């Protein structure tokens, strides 16, 4: 079985994300004084003693609120509770016991899961008495901590891992294909992920910018094992007003760096913008596997030329990555949904493709005979030998007489020859030119 899962729950602004980030050892959840900042479940790995486990940071539970986002946060927290092996219930030692704490405790009792009650914001010994009133919740002994100062975390983690079953220690080393879904707000990234998962995993609403964190979901199908990373929609820089939004932009770029395959999602009713080009341009610079999904295709009036015209229009803007395949779907109706993971798998296979050195050099020799390199200054490029030195992305080294004699147009010609002969559709490739004496 997989790693143990620990869900961190509690009402808003009690310090869940601060604790989560301390345990993860890096800033993964957005931490602000604004209640309700962490709205989806956020995952990270943590270690204590001999145990490695997965933590879920959740949006704050407000049992009484009718606010649409808060209501969905509550549902997300409930899903996290159902998923978890152990629940860390955080309360605020400065504010004291509240009615909302009692209602959350009631929800946790119903779950029948092991609960570790943690009283946060106990920053000094004189504050420790503040923890005693939480015995009234009737869910065990409260453990006093200060998440911001990392006080008491050892006692808390000892208690958490005491609930782990030894069977949970078996580590899963299975390879997951990591897919980052990127694009502007409200193009349907979360809706598509929910459709693929067959469950409500990521908050979906008509309010742009609902997903602020990059959210991980695991999926296993006959196509393979996938890690789906939903990212915050990126707005134009002038519109990035809130500090929180700025964190989200950084999170999206980090998600692209983690991913094997990046999916640029576009809204068929809006086309492509400079911001879309910039987002996917970053993935292209990193030589990631890339595909373009045009969503909401059901809303477009079509004839037999519409798809080609749309592809040509987007292709002009994305001419720097002509290798990327296009897919026209409707996340809402499920149109062409099975093709999504099939195309991802094809892109990934090409991203991971290795070519035998002999075959590679035969192709390069033929390319040189068909079109010899131009003379740059007084020199003509000579290519002695080529070899592939890596995958993810496929990386080729050409040993030449003088790298400065390489014209960019001839490099593009060689790349096209590699793509035509070896089918690198859907992936970036790297080419290095190194000097070698004859």
Secondary structure, DSSP 8 states (H G I E B T S, - for coil): ---EEEEEE-STTSSHHHHHHHHHTS--S---SSTT---S-EEEEEEETTEEEEEEE-----TT---HHHHHHHHHHHHHHHH-SEEEEEEETTT---HHHHHHHHHHHHHT-EEEEEEE---SGGGGGGGGGGGGG-SS--EE-BTTTTBSHHHHHHHHHTT--GGGG-------EEEEEE-STTSSHHHHHHHHHTS--S---SSTT---S-EEEEEEETTEEEEEEE------GGG--SHHHHHHHHHHHHHHHH-SEEEEEEETTTB--HHHHHHHHHHHHTT-EEEEEEE-GGGS---TTHHHHHHHHHHHHTGGGTT-EEEE-BTTTTBTTHHHHHHHHHHHHHHT----HHHHHHHHHHHHHHS---EETTEE--EEEEEEEETTTTEEEEEES-GGG--HHHHHHHHHHHHHHHT-TTB--EEEEEE---
